[in-house]
Amino acid sequence: MSQAQAIMTNPTLLAGLVRLTKEAGDVILEIYHSNHYDVQKKGDESPVTAADLAAHYYILAGLKRLTPDIPVVSEEDPKSLSISQNNSCYWLIDPLDGTKEFINKNGEFTVNLALIQHNKTRFGLVGVPIANTVYWGGEHLGAFRQEQEQDKALIITPIQCVNAENPLRVLASKSHLNEATKVLIDELGPTTLMQAGSSLKFIRIAEGLADYYPRLAPTCEWDTAAAQAVLEGANGCVKQASGKAIIYGKSDILNPHFIATGLC
């Protein structure tokens, strides 16, 4: 049995991971509503906030408690990158995906935890703090959404991709809609253009709310792994623009250009 299957068949562990993802979102929301973000620039000039770091430490502590034998690679710990070169199984986390969306206060940011095994994303959790919702799943494991309205019971629902609509519902990044992506979208014929921030683009397809997400701009492995697993659990797929599989744990953390679609 794989680690991903072990998680899905262990209700206590699965519930703990879902709860951890949700609670990390709560940590982020506390800072989000305080307006004290302490925005700084990392070495690559991308922004990092107090919320990124607070969620990072919260998730690290939770994973150490829940899965002590699985090491963790985090966007917010550059030294952890070497773990992927020396371990066939590890967590890959982006504590706050969509930092620009967080700073701009549009709510479209997520918490991402992915289990990588043998260079493939096998299981992922994606939290949407502003909606009090957590998604999880993996290829051949199904995909699920947990929602909770204030002071009401949890609702867990299976999710699945749907047949593509006509015109095709195409997702594009709010922050990275470059010329190459525009050209590709034009070549698809009649389309309905939709926009979403962070890993929510994968989730929209997994829920049957969109059909096609081309990404012809840079992303890192931690940006995609968790939501890709959820999409694959919903019977979607993510492939390089060349048609090859996405590989995780590379020496270069950048992803190739890719296309995410439903019902593969």
Sequence and secondary structure as in RCSB ss.txt:
>XXXX:A:sequence
MSQAQAIMTNPTLLAGLVRLTKEAGDVILEIYHSNHYDVQKKGDESPVTAADLAAHYYILAGLKRLTPDIPVVSE
EDPKSLSISQNNSCYWLIDPLDGTKEFINKNGEFTVNLALIQHNKTRFGLVGVPIANTVYWGGEHLGAFRQEQEQ
DKALIITPIQCVNAENPLRVLASKSHLNEATKVLIDELGPTTLMQAGSSLKFIRIAEGLADYYPRLAPTCEWDTA
AAQAVLEGANGCVKQASGKAIIYGKSDILNPHFIATGLC
>XXXX:A:secstr
  HHHHHHT HHHHHHHHHHHHHHHHHHHHHHHHT    EE TTS EE HHHHHHHHHHHHHHHHH TTS EEET
T GGGGGHHHH SEEEEEEEEE HHHHHTT S  EEEEEEEETTEEEEEEEEEGGGTEEEEEETTTEEEEEE  T
TS  EEEE       SSEEEEEESS   HHHHHHHHHT SEEEEEE TTHHHHHHHTTS  EEEE S  BHHHHH
HHHHHHHHTT EEEETTS B   S SS B   EEEES  
